[in-house]
Amino acid sequence: MRRFLFAFLMMMLAAAPLSAQRRTTTYQTHQPDTWLTFGVGEFTATGVNDGRTGSNWDFGNSTNFHTQYRMSLEKGLANGSAFGVSGSWGHVPFVYSSDAAVPLPGNVTGARCFTPCNAHLDMMTLLATLHVGTGLGFHQVIELNGGIVAYRNLKTDADHVKLAPAGGNIDPLFSFGYGLGYGFGPRAQLDFVPDYEIAIHERSGRANSQSNTNSRRSLKVALRMAF
């Protein structure tokens, strides 16, 4: 991760003298009609307290970095903004633990770990996204997203047994991102955007004092191409 950040900063420093020789331009006419974005990022997350299964899914907060892949399709709007949909996927390690005193509901299946066990799950998002910021050279980028996050295929690392809830879970997700972009031309740019995300889990079966939010901080690099 440190090598990745160092390489990106060196690229920005090398490009700065070139971009300083010309006036930064925001495209206010002849806007691209469609933007296609491919991105990859590292993120950290806190965890999920699932009351139905009496379990905790601990993502380690700032201890571990998890790679997530992202793709979006957006319709170009005025003044360099775009609106569309985005999706992401990551295979995420976590620690699963259950409370033996909480029985599983009749409609929920899957194994449980009554002592903490290492596991993985697939974390997927589907979001409506608003992207603001484009132009030649360096420019600011703002992103607003809202949609869902799905936790699927919770499995133990030791024997790949499906953990409860075997069908996974879906929560609403909201995020805000602010960062830098570099425009190579009117139809290609590279974005470097830190995000802050909040996923809201249901409170059923949990005490009022227990958190029902999974907070995520991400750092993503995305290549945007216009058509």
C-alpha positions as CSV (number, residue, x, y, z in Angstrom):
1,M,0.0,0.0,0.0
2,R,2.9,2.4,0.8
3,R,4.6,1.6,-2.5
4,F,1.3,2.3,-4.3
5,L,0.8,5.7,-2.6
6,F,4.5,6.6,-3.3
7,A,4.2,5.8,-7.0
8,F,1.0,7.8,-7.4
9,L,2.6,10.9,-5.6
10,M,5.7,10.7,-7.9
11,M,3.4,10.6,-10.9
12,M,1.6,13.7,-9.7
13,L,4.8,15.6,-9.1
14,A,6.2,14.6,-12.5
15,A,3.0,15.8,-14.2
16,A,2.6,19.1,-12.3
17,P,5.2,21.1,-14.3
18,L,3.6,20.0,-17.5
19,S,0.1,20.9,-16.4
20,A,1.4,24.3,-15.0
21,Q,2.4,25.3,-18.6
22,R,-1.2,25.4,-19.8
23,R,-4.4,26.7,-18.4
24,T,-6.7,24.2,-16.7
25,T,-9.9,23.9,-18.7
26,T,-13.3,22.7,-17.6
27,Y,-15.4,21.2,-20.3
28,Q,-18.6,23.2,-20.4
29,T,-19.6,22.4,-24.0
30,H,-19.5,19.2,-26.0
31,Q,-19.8,17.1,-22.9
32,P,-19.1,13.4,-23.3
33,D,-22.4,11.5,-23.4
34,T,-21.3,8.3,-21.4
35,W,-18.5,7.6,-18.9
36,L,-17.2,4.1,-18.2
37,T,-15.1,3.7,-15.1
38,F,-12.8,0.8,-13.9
39,G,-11.4,1.1,-10.4
40,V,-9.5,-0.7,-7.7
41,G,-9.2,0.3,-4.1
42,E,-8.1,-0.6,-0.6
43,F,-10.6,-0.2,2.3
44,T,-10.9,-0.8,6.0
45,A,-14.1,-1.6,7.8
46,T,-15.3,-2.0,11.4
47,G,-17.8,-4.8,11.7
48,V,-21.4,-6.1,11.7
49,N,-23.4,-7.1,14.8
50,D,-26.1,-9.5,13.5
51,G,-28.9,-9.9,16.0
52,R,-30.7,-12.7,14.1
53,T,-27.8,-15.1,14.5
54,G,-26.3,-13.6,17.6
55,S,-23.0,-13.2,15.7
56,N,-20.3,-10.6,15.2
57,W,-18.4,-10.1,11.9
58,D,-15.2,-8.3,12.8
59,F,-13.4,-6.8,9.8
60,G,-10.5,-5.6,11.9
61,N,-11.0,-1.8,11.4
62,S,-7.6,-0.4,10.5
63,T,-5.6,-3.6,11.0
64,N,-6.1,-5.1,7.6
65,F,-6.4,-3.7,4.1
66,H,-8.9,-5.4,1.7
67,T,-8.9,-5.0,-2.1
68,Q,-12.2,-4.1,-3.8
69,Y,-12.9,-3.9,-7.5
70,R,-15.3,-1.3,-8.9
71,M,-17.0,-0.5,-12.2
72,S,-19.5,2.3,-13.1
73,L,-21.6,3.5,-16.0
74,E,-22.6,7.1,-16.0
75,K,-24.5,9.6,-18.1
76,G,-22.7,12.9,-18.7
77,L,-24.4,16.0,-17.4
78,A,-23.5,19.7,-17.6
79,N,-20.4,21.3,-16.1
80,G,-18.4,18.1,-15.9
81,S,-20.7,16.0,-13.7
82,A,-22.2,12.6,-14.4
83,F,-24.9,10.4,-12.9
84,G,-25.2,6.6,-13.1
85,V,-24.8,3.3,-11.4
86,S,-21.8,1.6,-9.9
87,G,-21.0,-1.8,-8.5
88,S,-18.1,-3.3,-6.6
89,W,-16.9,-6.7,-5.3
90,G,-14.3,-7.8,-2.8
91,H,-13.5,-11.1,-1.1
92,V,-13.0,-10.0,2.5
93,P,-11.4,-11.7,5.5
94,F,-13.0,-11.3,8.9
95,V,-13.4,-13.0,12.3
96,Y,-16.7,-14.6,13.0
97,S,-18.0,-15.2,16.6
98,S,-21.4,-16.2,18.0
99,D,-23.3,-16.1,21.2
100,A,-24.3,-19.6,22.2
101,A,-27.2,-18.3,24.3
102,V,-28.9,-16.9,21.1
103,P,-30.8,-19.6,19.2
104,L,-31.1,-19.5,15.4
105,P,-34.5,-18.5,14.0
106,G,-36.3,-21.3,12.2
107,N,-35.8,-19.6,8.8
108,V,-32.1,-19.0,9.2
109,T,-29.5,-21.8,8.4
110,G,-25.8,-22.1,8.6
111,A,-23.0,-23.1,11.1
112,R,-21.8,-20.9,13.9
113,C,-18.4,-20.4,15.7
114,F,-18.9,-20.1,19.4
115,T,-15.2,-19.3,19.7
116,P,-13.8,-16.7,17.2
117,C,-12.9,-18.3,13.9
118,N,-11.2,-16.9,10.8
119,A,-13.5,-16.6,7.7
120,H,-14.1,-14.9,4.4
121,L,-17.1,-13.4,2.7
122,D,-18.0,-11.7,-0.6
123,M,-18.9,-8.0,-0.1
124,M,-20.8,-6.5,-3.1
125,T,-22.3,-3.0,-3.6
126,L,-24.8,-1.6,-6.0
127,L,-25.1,2.2,-5.9
128,A,-26.5,5.2,-7.6
129,T,-23.6,7.6,-8.0
130,L,-23.1,11.3,-8.8
131,H,-19.7,12.3,-10.0
132,V,-18.6,15.9,-10.1
133,G,-15.3,17.0,-11.6
134,T,-13.5,16.8,-14.9
135,G,-11.0,18.8,-16.9
136,L,-7.5,19.0,-18.3
137,G,-4.7,18.5,-15.8
138,F,-5.4,18.3,-12.1
139,H,-8.9,19.0,-10.7
140,Q,-11.0,18.2,-7.6
141,V,-13.4,15.3,-7.7
142,I,-16.6,14.8,-5.5
143,E,-18.6,11.7,-5.4
144,L,-22.0,10.9,-3.7
145,N,-23.3,7.4,-3.6
146,G,-26.3,5.6,-2.2
147,G,-27.6,2.1,-2.5
148,I,-27.0,-1.4,-0.9
149,V,-24.2,-3.6,0.3
150,A,-24.6,-7.4,0.2
151,Y,-22.7,-9.8,2.4
152,R,-22.6,-13.2,0.8
153,N,-20.9,-16.6,1.1
154,L,-19.8,-16.4,4.7
155,K,-17.4,-19.3,5.0
156,T,-14.8,-20.5,7.5
157,D,-11.2,-20.6,6.3
158,A,-10.5,-23.9,7.9
159,D,-13.1,-26.1,6.2
160,H,-15.1,-23.7,4.1
161,V,-18.4,-24.4,5.9
162,K,-21.2,-21.8,5.3
163,L,-21.8,-19.7,8.3
164,A,-25.1,-18.3,9.5
165,P,-26.9,-16.6,7.9
166,A,-26.3,-18.9,5.0
167,G,-28.3,-16.7,2.7
168,G,-26.2,-13.6,3.6
169,N,-27.6,-10.2,4.3
170,I,-28.3,-6.9,2.5
171,D,-28.0,-3.4,4.1
172,P,-28.4,0.2,2.9
173,L,-25.1,2.0,2.2
174,F,-24.3,5.7,1.8
175,S,-20.9,7.2,0.9
176,F,-19.1,10.5,0.2
177,G,-15.8,10.9,-1.6
178,Y,-13.5,13.8,-2.2
179,G,-10.2,13.7,-4.0
180,L,-8.1,14.5,-7.1
181,G,-8.4,13.8,-10.7
182,Y,-6.0,14.2,-13.6
183,G,-7.4,14.7,-17.1
184,F,-5.3,13.4,-20.0
185,G,-7.8,14.8,-22.5
186,P,-11.6,15.3,-22.9
187,R,-12.2,11.6,-22.8
188,A,-9.8,10.1,-20.3
189,Q,-9.0,10.8,-16.7
190,L,-7.5,9.2,-13.6
191,D,-9.2,9.7,-10.3
192,F,-7.7,9.3,-6.8
193,V,-10.6,9.4,-4.3
194,P,-10.8,8.6,-0.5
195,D,-14.3,7.6,0.5
196,Y,-16.2,7.4,3.8
197,E,-19.0,4.9,3.8
198,I,-21.7,3.9,6.3
199,A,-23.8,0.7,6.0
200,I,-26.8,0.5,8.4
201,H,-27.6,-3.0,9.7
202,E,-31.0,-4.0,11.2
203,R,-31.3,-3.8,15.0
204,S,-33.5,-6.9,15.5
205,G,-32.1,-9.0,18.4
206,R,-29.5,-6.5,19.5
207,A,-29.4,-4.2,22.5
208,N,-29.8,-0.4,22.0
209,S,-26.3,0.2,23.1
210,Q,-24.8,-2.0,20.3
211,S,-23.7,-0.4,17.1
212,N,-25.7,-1.2,14.0
213,T,-23.4,0.6,11.5
214,N,-20.4,-0.8,9.6
215,S,-18.1,2.2,8.9
216,R,-15.7,1.9,6.0
217,R,-12.9,4.1,4.8
218,S,-11.6,3.4,1.3
219,L,-9.0,4.8,-1.0
220,K,-9.6,4.0,-4.7
221,V,-7.9,4.7,-8.0
222,A,-10.2,4.8,-11.1
223,L,-9.7,5.2,-14.8
224,R,-12.6,7.0,-16.4
225,M,-13.2,6.8,-20.2
226,A,-15.8,8.7,-22.2
227,F,-17.8,7.6,-25.2
